Amino acid sequence: MSLSHGDIGCLLGPSGCGKSTALRAIAGFHAVSEGSISLNSQQISSPEHMVVPEKRNIGMVFQDYALFPHLTVFENIGFGLHKLNKTSRKLRIDRLLDLVHLTPLKNKYPHELSGGQQQRVALARSLAPEPALVLLDEPFSNLDTELRRKLSIEVRNILKELEISGILVTHDQLEAFAVSDFVGVIENKAISQWDTPFNLYHKPATPFIAKFIGQGSFLPGTMLTRKSIRCELGDITGNRAYPWPNGSRVKLLIRPDDIIFSSDSKIKARVTGKTFAGITTLYELKLDSGQLIKSSLPSHRDFQIDDTITIDLVTDHLIVFEQNN
């Protein structure tokens, strides 16, 4: 993978896939046995050569914040600025305090701060030496859902304002999409697609990515033409052409927002599960064949487990893979 100056990238994948290990290798905490890592055209890691972490000009924000408990907010942010004179050091710390909205709390200690405030201190400290790159290792995992969403947008805005590149590691795809310009999905210990969030969602390169991004399900089908498919939900024509001949067995990606309730439809499904999410309810539905799909419907439609409902498929963007893929 590669990043241009000022871009924000993300390594996304399930727990244990190796994304944090990759991040620590970039930081210089792990040696590499193959390949190489370069920053601003200078090689910083290879099997034969390794620049020590403190010489890499890389900042890091840890999952547990790693703040010094005996130092104030001001002192924590300025910890790595001992080479600056007193005036320059204060100016830089004050600017960062303003940027992360912590000026009123600059004399507080970490134990006096909320989780979100501690995370802002950790980010400001990583930015203080003006690094070429900032690494963020699941930085929002200890925060509640609403604060995670808010902070992820704040972090993106701060990095963009300072024109500092960043690499985020997370297993939360919404977080990855909110922060990043490019996302790499790790599959079988390798990046199987490095792309924009839009392309990952609408043009997934593998069935794993298609299912991992957006809670997708697969239905078996048969190619009628290069742009149309017959499946249990009917004959569907989309806006993408595929290279396989007519009659090829394929699997069609169905996402929850593709399935709608329709009183006029003849397609029936039984409700086998439901998750209320406020504005919407996510239903698990079983078709006559036994195939399971998901549907995200407005929550005012309150179907119950074992209800039989009529549904329709509404999509003009087909995502299809060969059956043996």
Secondary structure by P-SEA (a helix, b strand, c coil): ccccccbbbbbbbcccccaaaaaaaaaccccccccccccccccccccccccccccccbbbbcccccccccccaaaaaacccccccaaaaaaaaaaaaaaaccccccccccccccaaaaaaaaaaaaacccccbbbbccccccccaaaaaaaaaaaaaaaaaaccccccccccaaaaaacccbbbbbccccccccccccccccccccaaaaaaccbbbbbbbbbccccccccccccccccccccccccccbbbbbccccbbbbccccbbbbbccccccccbbbbbbbccccbbbbbbccccccccccbbbbbbbbbcbbbbccccc
